[in-house]
Amino acid sequence: MAEVRRFEKPALSLPAQLELLKKRGLGIEDDKKALHYLQHVGYFRISGYLHHFQNADSSFPAGVTFSTVFDHYKFDRELRLLVLDAIERIEVAAKSAVFNSMATLEGPHWFMKPDLFSIKLNHAAFIEGIREEVVPAEDKKGHHLFLDSYFQNYDEPNLPPSWMVAEVLTFGSVSHIYNNLKVNHRKRISGPLQIHFETFGSWLHACSHLRNVCAHHLRIWNRKFVIRPGEYDTAAAHRHVFSNNNSFYAYAVLIRILLSIIADGSQWHVRLSALMVKYPFVDKARLGFPKTWRQEEFWGFKLA
């Protein structure tokens, strides 16, 4: 029988956490401020940024300070907020593209028709999942007044029309629905966007994943993403070459493309550039950004 490995590390008090950082060589400019952040942000969350600066023995090179590390945390927080602003627009537009197209062609309750979906989808389980989202429990009535109104006024169909359903579904559910529709429907939805239907499906999945990363306050900087967007050269109207698609840069590219389609005059890329300038010491290569990214025609910056 294998030996049981038991976790036995003790929880450290805030002063003990601070002393541990000092012992490892991290410069602490202001003990009071450092303790404040350890209390209200947390050692473990900050440690995601600490690791990048540590040597193999967990010590810190000379010159690395608490402020150095925490400024990377602040940059990442602002980047997450910027990303969430973009993802909100993309999510709303995706719901509109999928649900408007399908309702117009197949009727208000199209999602209840199994023959519109791939055979790999368990349609009964899919509908049950929607039912759990939209049928108000006794303790949740009034949460969505438009759903309450439907069930008070109609008995059949026993679920609301798709435009009501869309309002309460998560981005992940919308991605799942699109990617399980039959090919002809996916082509009709993605066609006006001039994006290959399979590429668009992978982008929805990627955006949903990125949204969850940001919403749960997880680190973007220095992250290798497990959900990789589809290759951009399949989007004929929006070609862009990049070195890898598991970095944030790949996500930034697809955000730039989608916002250029759905949000005319979007300045998201300008705000992204301004954030990079605000934190010049943050290693942008850890986000996958090429040094000359602003010079690329794709980004549309007017450089002197």
Buried (B, 14 or more C-beta within 10 A) or exposed (E): EEEEEEEEEEEEEEEEBBBEBBEBBBBBEEEEEBBEBBEEBEBEBBEBBBEBBBEEEEBBEEEBBBBBBBBBBBBBBBBBEBBBEBBEBBBBBBBEBBBBBBBEEBEBBBBBEEEBBEEEBEBEEBBEBBEEBBEBEEEEEEEBEEBBEBBEEEEEEEBBBBBBBBBBBEBBBBBBBBBBBEEEBBBBBBEEBEBBBBBBBBBBBBBBBBBBBBEEEEBBBBBEBEBBBBBBEBBEEBEBEBEEBBBBBBBBBBBBBBBBBBBEEBEBBEBBBEBBEEBEEBEBEBBBBEEEBBEEEBBEEEEE
